[in-house]
Amino acid sequence: MKAVVFYEHNSEKSMDEFMAVFPRHEAFEAEFLKSGKVLGTGAFANPGEGAMAIFVDKQAAEDFVNGDPFVQEGLIAKVTIREWNDELS
């Protein structure tokens, strides 16, 4: 079963703080993309609404969240992981 991760940004953090950590987040994310464990990821269209990602399973989602520099640096206020029944696969 796939898993979806929802990130809610920490509104007390500035865009400069996010951008300072972004290169590390991007490199970490690239490793997951190479491994095939993440199927889609990105921020929502309206700034400040957060982001989401789809993973092959819950373990991959948890591994990503636990290692993500955005989470480690306190830039994410809330993380929600939900198992998802993808009806197309």
N, CA and C atoms as an extended XYZ file, in Angstrom:
267
Properties=species:S:1:pos:R:3:atomname:S:1:resname:S:1:resid:I:1 pbc="F F F"
N         0.845       -1.180        0.000 N   MET     1
C         0.000        0.000        0.000 CA  MET     1
C         0.888        1.240        0.000 C   MET     1
N         0.548        2.181       -0.835 N   LYS     2
C         1.317        3.424       -0.913 CA  LYS     2
C         1.040        4.299        0.304 C   LYS     2
N         1.858        5.332        0.456 N   ALA     3
C         1.681        6.276        1.563 CA  ALA     3
C         1.865        7.692        1.048 C   ALA     3
N         1.071        8.594        1.607 N   VAL     4
C         1.144       10.011        1.254 CA  VAL     4
C         1.587       10.783        2.495 C   VAL     4
N         2.513       11.713        2.273 N   VAL     5
C         3.007       12.573        3.344 CA  VAL     5
C         2.544       14.000        3.062 C   VAL     5
N         1.982       14.634        4.078 N   PHE     6
C         1.601       16.037        4.003 CA  PHE     6
C         2.476       16.824        4.966 C   PHE     6
N         3.077       17.887        4.466 N   TYR     7
C         3.884       18.794        5.287 CA  TYR     7
C         3.132       20.103        5.455 C   TYR     7
N         3.090       20.601        6.686 N   GLU     8
C         2.592       21.952        6.953 CA  GLU     8
C         3.785       22.783        7.379 C   GLU     8
N         4.026       23.867        6.672 N   HIS     9
C         5.181       24.723        6.957 CA  HIS     9
C         5.049       25.403        8.311 C   HIS     9
N         6.166       25.609        8.936 N   ASN    10
C         6.221       26.351       10.196 CA  ASN    10
C         6.145       27.836        9.846 C   ASN    10
N         5.029       28.465       10.169 N   SER    11
C         4.807       29.861        9.784 CA  SER    11
C         5.749       30.830       10.506 C   SER    11
N         6.423       30.362       11.536 N   GLU    12
C         7.380       31.216       12.246 CA  GLU    12
C         8.736       31.266       11.553 C   GLU    12
N         8.902       30.453       10.526 N   LYS    13
C        10.177       30.403        9.799 CA  LYS    13
C        10.062       31.204        8.506 C   LYS    13
N        11.128       31.895        8.164 N   SER    14
C        11.133       32.738        6.967 CA  SER    14
C        11.505       31.930        5.724 C   SER    14
N        11.212       32.516        4.582 N   MET    15
C        11.599       31.883        3.316 CA  MET    15
C        13.113       31.771        3.229 C   MET    15
N        13.832       32.733        3.781 N   ASP    16
C        15.300       32.662        3.797 CA  ASP    16
C        15.778       31.430        4.559 C   ASP    16
N        15.095       31.102        5.657 N   GLU    17
C        15.471       29.913        6.424 CA  GLU    17
C        15.225       28.642        5.615 C   GLU    17
N        14.092       28.600        4.897 N   PHE    18
C        13.810       27.446        4.030 CA  PHE    18
C        14.866       27.336        2.934 C   PHE    18
N        15.188       28.456        2.314 N   MET    19
C        16.129       28.424        1.191 CA  MET    19
C        17.545       28.049        1.643 C   MET    19
N        17.894       28.367        2.866 N   ALA    20
C        19.216       27.995        3.387 CA  ALA    20
C        19.342       26.480        3.529 C   ALA    20
N        18.237       25.810        3.806 N   VAL    21
C        18.231       24.360        4.002 CA  VAL    21
C        17.886       23.623        2.707 C   VAL    21
N        17.294       24.318        1.754 N   PHE    22
C        16.800       23.691        0.532 CA  PHE    22
C        17.835       22.825       -0.199 C   PHE    22
N        19.084       23.253       -0.364 N   PRO    23
C        20.034       22.378       -1.078 CA  PRO    23
C        20.212       21.006       -0.414 C   PRO    23
N        20.219       20.970        0.905 N   ARG    24
C        20.337       19.685        1.608 CA  ARG    24
C        19.067       18.855        1.438 C   ARG    24
N        17.911       19.513        1.512 N   HIS    25
C        16.630       18.827        1.303 CA  HIS    25
C        16.586       18.244       -0.111 C   HIS    25
N        16.983       19.042       -1.088 N   GLU    26
C        16.948       18.611       -2.492 CA  GLU    26
C        17.869       17.422       -2.731 C   GLU    26
N        19.060       17.429       -2.141 N   ALA    27
C        19.998       16.305       -2.287 CA  ALA    27
C        19.436       15.050       -1.635 C   ALA    27
N        18.845       15.197       -0.464 N   PHE    28
C        18.237       14.067        0.233 CA  PHE    28
C        17.095       13.491       -0.600 C   PHE    28
N        16.260       14.360       -1.123 N   GLU    29
C        15.133       13.949       -1.964 CA  GLU    29
C        15.613       13.226       -3.216 C   GLU    29
N        16.700       13.699       -3.802 N   ALA    30
C        17.247       13.079       -5.016 CA  ALA    30
C        17.628       11.625       -4.783 C   ALA    30
N        18.137       11.311       -3.598 N   GLU    31
C        18.486        9.926       -3.275 CA  GLU    31
C        17.237        9.048       -3.247 C   GLU    31
N        16.144        9.567       -2.722 N   PHE    32
C        14.902        8.805       -2.705 CA  PHE    32
C        14.363        8.628       -4.121 C   PHE    32
N        14.476        9.659       -4.940 N   LEU    33
C        14.023        9.543       -6.325 CA  LEU    33
C        14.810        8.454       -7.057 C   LEU    33
N        16.116        8.426       -6.864 N   LYS    34
C        16.963        7.404       -7.503 CA  LYS    34
C        16.584        5.999       -7.056 C   LYS    34
N        16.219        5.870       -5.800 N   SER    35
C        15.889        4.549       -5.258 CA  SER    35
C        14.519        4.055       -5.715 C   SER    35
N        13.715        4.957       -6.268 N   GLY    36
C        12.377        4.581       -6.701 CA  GLY    36
C        11.355        4.545       -5.574 C   GLY    36
N        11.727        5.040       -4.399 N   LYS    37
C        10.834        4.987       -3.239 CA  LYS    37
C         9.828        6.126       -3.192 C   LYS    37
N        10.098        7.207       -3.907 N   VAL    38
C         9.158        8.335       -3.946 CA  VAL    38
C         8.604        8.426       -5.366 C   VAL    38
N         7.282        8.550       -5.455 N   LEU    39
C         6.605        8.537       -6.751 CA  LEU    39
C         6.204        9.921       -7.226 C   LEU    39
N         6.104       10.867       -6.308 N   GLY    40
C         5.751       12.238       -6.655 CA  GLY    40
C         5.942       13.111       -5.441 C   GLY    40
N         6.330       14.359       -5.681 N   THR    41
C         6.560       15.267       -4.562 CA  THR    41
C         6.471       16.708       -5.043 C   THR    41
N         6.068       17.600       -4.139 N   GLY    42
C         6.063       19.011       -4.491 CA  GLY    42
C         5.225       19.843       -3.548 C   GLY    42
N         5.462       21.140       -3.624 N   ALA    43
C         4.712       22.108       -2.820 CA  ALA    43
C         3.355       22.355       -3.467 C   ALA    43
N         2.391       22.741       -2.657 N   PHE    44
C         1.093       23.140       -3.191 CA  PHE    44
C         1.234       24.487       -3.899 C   PHE    44
N         0.300       24.792       -4.794 N   ALA    45
C         0.401       25.971       -5.654 CA  ALA    45
C         0.419       27.291       -4.882 C   ALA    45
N        -0.323       27.373       -3.797 N   ASN    46
C        -0.378       28.609       -3.030 CA  ASN    46
C         0.709       28.596       -1.963 C   ASN    46
N         1.596       29.590       -1.991 N   PRO    47
C         2.678       29.640       -1.002 CA  PRO    47
C         2.151       29.544        0.430 C   PRO    47
N         2.856       28.790        1.234 N   GLY    48
C         2.496       28.645        2.633 CA  GLY    48
C         1.517       27.524        2.928 C   GLY    48
N         0.985       26.867        1.873 N   GLU    49
C         0.025       25.784        2.095 CA  GLU    49
C         0.695       24.440        2.349 C   GLU    49
N         1.998       24.388        2.228 N   GLY    50
C         2.699       23.148        2.508 CA  GLY    50
C         3.034       22.360        1.257 C   GLY    50
N         3.255       21.062        1.471 N   ALA    51
C         3.681       20.190        0.383 CA  ALA    51
C         3.199       18.779        0.654 C   ALA    51
N         3.327       17.933       -0.364 N   MET    52
C         2.990       16.528       -0.195 CA  MET    52
C         3.896       15.674       -1.064 C   MET    52
N         3.937       14.395       -0.720 N   ALA    53
C         4.704       13.437       -1.506 CA  ALA    53
C         4.019       12.084       -1.423 C   ALA    53
N         4.206       11.280       -2.456 N   ILE    54
C         3.651        9.932       -2.501 CA  ILE    54
C         4.822        8.953       -2.528 C   ILE    54
N         4.759        7.956       -1.648 N   PHE    55
C         5.821        6.967       -1.507 CA  PHE    55
C         5.293        5.570       -1.791 C   PHE    55
N         6.203        4.664       -2.082 N   VAL    56
C         5.824        3.286       -2.414 CA  VAL    56
C         5.195        2.561       -1.232 C   VAL    56
N         5.552        2.947       -0.014 N   ASP    57
C         4.962        2.335        1.176 CA  ASP    57
C         5.201        3.232        2.392 C   ASP    57
N         4.586        2.856        3.504 N   LYS    58
C         4.663        3.666        4.717 CA  LYS    58
C         6.082        3.739        5.261 C   LYS    58
N         6.826        2.644        5.182 N   GLN    59
C         8.200        2.649        5.688 CA  GLN    59
C         9.056        3.670        4.947 C   GLN    59
N         8.919        3.732        3.621 N   ALA    60
C         9.672        4.704        2.833 CA  ALA    60
C         9.285        6.126        3.225 C   ALA    60
N         8.001        6.358        3.460 N   ALA    61
C         7.538        7.686        3.878 CA  ALA    61
C         8.140        8.066        5.226 C   ALA    61
N         8.126        7.131        6.161 N   GLU    62
C         8.685        7.405        7.484 CA  GLU    62
C        10.193        7.651        7.408 C   GLU    62
N        10.889        6.859        6.594 N   ASP    63
C        12.332        7.039        6.426 CA  ASP    63
C        12.640        8.422        5.858 C   ASP    63
N        11.840        8.849        4.881 N   PHE    64
C        12.049       10.160        4.284 CA  PHE    64
C        11.851       11.264        5.326 C   PHE    64
N        10.734       11.221        6.014 N   VAL    65
C        10.428       12.252        7.011 CA  VAL    65
C        11.520       12.311        8.080 C   VAL    65
N        11.942       11.157        8.556 N   ASN    66
C        12.945       11.115        9.629 CA  ASN    66
C        14.304       11.661        9.203 C   ASN    66
N        14.618       11.607        7.910 N   GLY    67
C        15.908       12.091        7.438 CA  GLY    67
C        15.878       13.440        6.754 C   GLY    67
N        14.691       13.979        6.526 N   ASP    68
C        14.553       15.221        5.763 CA  ASP    68
C        15.103       16.415        6.551 C   ASP    68
N        16.066       17.147        5.965 N   PRO    69
C        16.611       18.335        6.638 CA  PRO    69
C        15.547       19.383        6.980 C   PRO    69
N        14.496       19.509        6.181 N   PHE    70
C        13.428       20.456        6.519 CA  PHE    70
C        12.803       20.094        7.868 C   PHE    70
N        12.576       18.827        8.101 N   VAL    71
C        11.995       18.371        9.364 CA  VAL    71
C        13.016       18.523       10.488 C   VAL    71
N        14.236       18.090       10.244 N   GLN    72
C        15.288       18.146       11.267 CA  GLN    72
C        15.567       19.567       11.731 C   GLN    72
N        15.423       20.537       10.847 N   GLU    73
C        15.709       21.943       11.171 CA  GLU    73
C        14.487       22.691       11.713 C   GLU    73
N        13.366       22.000       11.909 N   GLY    74
C        12.180       22.631       12.480 CA  GLY    74
C        11.409       23.520       11.522 C   GLY    74
N        11.617       23.330       10.227 N   LEU    75
C        10.920       24.148        9.236 CA  LEU    75
C         9.518       23.635        8.936 C   LEU    75
N         9.239       22.429        9.365 N   ILE    76
C         7.932       21.819        9.155 CA  ILE    76
C         7.222       21.754       10.507 C   ILE    76
N         6.027       22.353       10.561 N   ALA    77
C         5.274       22.412       11.815 CA  ALA    77
C         4.543       21.101       12.091 C   ALA    77
N         4.070       20.450       11.037 N   LYS    78
C         3.291       19.229       11.218 CA  LYS    78
C         3.502       18.314       10.021 C   LYS    78
N         3.661       17.028       10.319 N   VAL    79
C         3.774       15.999        9.291 CA  VAL    79
C         2.637       15.010        9.499 C   VAL    79
N         1.949       14.688        8.417 N   THR    80
C         0.907       13.665        8.459 CA  THR    80
C         1.260       12.609        7.423 C   THR    80
N         1.282       11.353        7.854 N   ILE    81
C         1.507       10.234        6.942 CA  ILE    81
C         0.233        9.407        6.923 C   ILE    81
N        -0.274        9.168        5.711 N   ARG    82
C        -1.489        8.360        5.563 CA  ARG    82
C        -1.238        7.260        4.538 C   ARG    82
N        -1.645        6.045        4.890 N   GLU    83
C        -1.590        4.973        3.908 CA  GLU    83
C        -2.705        5.211        2.902 C   GLU    83
N        -2.416        4.861        1.630 N   TRP    84
C        -3.320        5.246        0.543 CA  TRP    84
C        -3.531        4.076       -0.398 C   TRP    84
N        -4.781        3.810       -0.694 N   ASN    85
C        -5.137        2.786       -1.680 CA  ASN    85
C        -5.213        3.427       -3.052 C   ASN    85
N        -4.178        3.301       -3.823 N   ASP    86
C        -4.126        3.857       -5.175 CA  ASP    86
C        -4.943        2.949       -6.092 C   ASP    86
N        -6.062        3.422       -6.569 N   GLU    87
C        -6.945        2.611       -7.395 CA  GLU    87
C        -6.446        2.437       -8.832 C   GLU    87
N        -5.409        3.160       -9.214 N   LEU    88
C        -4.896        3.065      -10.575 CA  LEU    88
C        -3.755        2.080      -10.713 C   LEU    88
N        -3.275        1.549       -9.612 N   SER    89
C        -2.172        0.596       -9.742 CA  SER    89
C        -2.460       -0.689       -9.006 C   SER    89
